[in-house]
Amino acid sequence: MKKKVTELLKRYSIIILGCIIYSAGVSFFLDANNIASGGVTGIAIIISYLLEPTPAAAVLNTGILIVIINVPLFILGFVFFGKGFTLSTLFATVLSSALIEVWNFTLKKFIPFTDDRLISCLVGGALFGIGLGLIFRMGSTTGGTDIVVKLLRKKFRYIKTGVISMVIDVVIVCASFAAYRDFDLLCYTVISIVIFTLTFDLILYGGNSAKLVYIITVEEKANEICDKIVKELDISATVTDGRGAYTGDNKRMILCAIKSFLYPKLRDVVKQCDPAAFMVVTSAKEIYGEGYKNHTDEEL
């Protein structure tokens, strides 16, 4: 029970942090400069802009519109992903929308933080991507098209979440151009979505990536290298027998997956033990097993 409570507190703490970062990017940079950030947030920004000349604008501001548009999508989320997902998504949506309103009210005289649209789309897109990436990593969303993205991800498992999101956002970009009729603004919106996609995928998948290293060495050096890998780097490896095609000599191939920050130490170990060793290094986008993702983890 204590472990479950700790995990729940950790999960919601990260969701709260994600909501703070996400809402700051929207309020301080994107919404403040009429840059449609994509998703329901982008739709809400466009509608809010179109409502500005009318009395409805005083009531139907961006934060309120986000909640209204989310209602039918929440129903879809509940049907396909269950109560746990719906509750955490509801929490993230309400909190992020409320924070947008809080920032707009308490820091009104400081918003926008900058009138430079290029800076706004770069910083706003990055904050948007970081915040939403943290929320997605915790198995939640901020509702809206995020739910649609998760549904499509179940169908098209080979496509990254950020790419699906970007395709949906292209439609919203076209809508923003129709609303604003400003080509410069369209370009800034595209830049913000590209930055969002890059940072979002980096946060969502970056922690699962590592390097896959093949070390081909002589038999007498293989044990020494393996001992240092286990003791000094605290990781394991797989050893297989091999034979050099040219020389015909017996070889040992050591295969290990290692996180990027430990890779320089691995190179030092190999260089120290066998400077003549042959190394092949590739990128591993996803790794399942001890120290990495579990096979039962939800696909992000």
N, C-alpha and C positions, 0 to 999 in steps of 0.2 A: 504493500500500500504506500509506504514511504517513497519507494522508488517511482511509483506511478505519479504521485503528487509532485515529486521533484521534476520529472520529465514534463509534466503538464505545465508547471510554473516556467520551466526553461522554454518550452514551446511558445507559450503566450508572451513571455518577455521578449523573445525574438520577433514575434508578430507585432508587438507594440512598437519596438524599435523600427521595424520595417514601415509601419504606418506613419511614424513621425518623419522618417526620411522621405517617404513617398509624398506625403501631404505638403512638406516643405518645398519639394521640387515643383509641385503643381501651383501652390499659392504664390511663392516668391518669384518664380521665373516663368512658368508656362502660361498659366491663366492670366497673370498680370500683363503679359505681352500678347495675349490672344493667340498663342501658339497651341493648336489642337494637339494634345499629347498622345492621341490614339485611345482606343477602347471607349468605354462608357464615359470616362473622364473627358476625352476629346469631343464626344458627342455633346456632353453637357456644356462644355466651353462654347461650342458652336451655337447651341440653342440659347445659352445665356447672352451671347453676343447679339443674336437676332431679336431677342426680347428687350434689349436695352432701350429702344424708343418707347416701349409700352409700360403701363403701370405694373404689369405682371413681373417685370424684372426685379422689383423690390422684394417680392416673395420667392420667386423661382430663380434663386441664384445657383451657382455651380454646385455647391454642396448638396442642396435640396434636390436638384435635378438628378444627381448621381443616385440618390436613394430611390427616387420615383422610377427611374429606368430599370433599376435592379430588381424590382419586385417580381416580374414574370420570370426573370433569369434565375432568381433564388428558387423558384418552384422547380425549375428544371434541375438545378443542383441537388435539391432534396430528393427528387425522383431517381436520379442516376448515381449519386454519390453518398446518400444517406444523411442521417441526423448529425453525426460528428463533424463532417465536412461543412454542412449547412450552418451549424452553430459557430464554428470558427470563422467562416466566411462572413457571416452576419456581423460578428464582433469586429472583424477587420474593416468591413465596409462602413459600419456606423462610426467606428473610431476615426478612420481616415477622413470621412466626410465631416465629422465634428471638428477634427483638427484643422481642416481647411477653413471652416468657419471661424474657429478660434484665432488662427493666424490673421485672417482678413479683418477681424474685429480689433484684436489687441495690437497688431503691428501695422495697422492701416497706413500710417504716415510714412512707414519705411518701404512699403510695397509700391511698385516693383523695386527689388534690390538694385537693379540696373536697367537702363533703357536700351542697352545694347542687345539687339535681338540674337546676335550670334552667340554671345556669352550666355544669354538666357536659354537658348535651345541646347547648347552643349552641357551646361551645368544642370538645367532642369531635366533634360533627357537622362543624364547620368544618375541623378538622384532618384528619378522615377524608376529606372531600371534596377538600381541597388535595393530600393525599398520593396519593390514588387518581387524581386528575386528572393529576398529574405522571407517574405510572406509565403511564396510558393514552396520554398524549401521546407517549411513547416507544415506542408500539406493543406494549406489554406489558399484563398485568393481574396481579392477585393471585390468580388462579384463581377457583374457585367459580362463583358466579352471574355474575361478570364475563365468564366465557367464554360463558355462556348469553346475556348481554346482547349480546355481539359477534355471536353467531349470529343473534339476532333483528334486530340492526341491519343485517345483510346482507339480510334479508328486507324489513324496514320502514325503508328508507333515509330516508324523510321525517320520521321521529321521532327526536328527539335522544336520545343515549345516556343522559343523566341521567334523562329521562322514563321510558324503558324500565326503568331500574334502580329508579326510584321505584315503578312498578307492581308489580314483583316484590317490593319491600320491603313493600308494603301487606299481602301475604300473610303475610310474616314478622311484621309488627306484630300481625296477628290471632292468630298463634301465640303471640307473647309475652304477649298479654293472657290467652290461655287458660292459659298456664303460671303467670304471676304473679298473675292475678286482681286486678290493681291498676289502677284507672282512671286515677289520677294518673300512674302510670308509663307507661301507654299514651299519654297526652297528651304526656309528655316524649319518648317514643320517636318519635311523629309529628313533633314539633318538630325532633328531631335529624335525621330523614330529610329534612325539607324543607330544613334548613340544608345538609345534605350535598349534596342535589341542586343547590341554587343555587351553592354554591362549586365543586362538581365541574364543572358546565357552564361556569362562569366561567373556570376554569383550562383546561378542554378546548377551549373555543371562543373565549375572550376574546382570545387573541393573534392570532386570524385576523380579528377584527372591525375595522372602520374606518368612516370617514364617506365618503359619496358626495356630491360637491359639484358642482352645476351653477351656472356663473357666466355670466350673460347680460349682455353689454356692447356698446358701440359698437365698430366695426371698428378705429378708431385707438388704442383703449385695450387691445385684446385682446393685441397683440404684447408690449406692456409688461408686462402681467400674466403672460403665459406665460414671458417671460424671467426674471422674478423668481421664479416658481414653480420653474423648472428650476435657477436659480443659487443661490437662497437656501434653498429647501426640499429641493433634491436629489430631486425627484420629477418625473414627467412628466405630461402631460395630452393630451387629445384635443380638437381644435378643429373645430367645424362651422359652416357658414353658416346664417343664419336671417333671418327677417323679422318685424318686429313686426306683429301682427294689427290693432292699433288705429291705429298711426302709419304703418305701411307702410315704416318705415325699415329699412335693412339692419342686421343684428345679427350678432354672433359668440357662439356658446355654447361655453364651455370646460368640459369634463367631466374631473374627476380624483377618484381614490380616495386618501384620505389618512388616515394613522393619527391617532388622537384627540389625541395629545400635540402634533402639528404643526398641528392645525386652528386654534388661536388665531393662529399666525403667518400662516396663509393669509388669515384675516380681516383682519389688519393690512395685508397686501399689497393686497388688493382695496380696502380703505378708502383706502389711500394713493394708488392708481392711478386708481380710479374710484369715488368715494363714491356715485354714482348707479346702480351696477351692481345687477342683480337676482340674488339668490343663493337657491338651493334646496338644503337640506342634509338628507340622509337617512342612516339607518344601513345599513351593508353588513355582513351577518353573516359572509359568506365571500367571500374574494377570491382568485382564481387568477391567477398571472402573476408577473413579476419583482418581487422584494421581498416577495412574499406566498407563498401555497401553490403547489406545483407540481401540474399536472393529473394527474401520476402518483402523487401522495401517497395513502396509504391513507385511506379515509373513517373518521373517528373517531366 
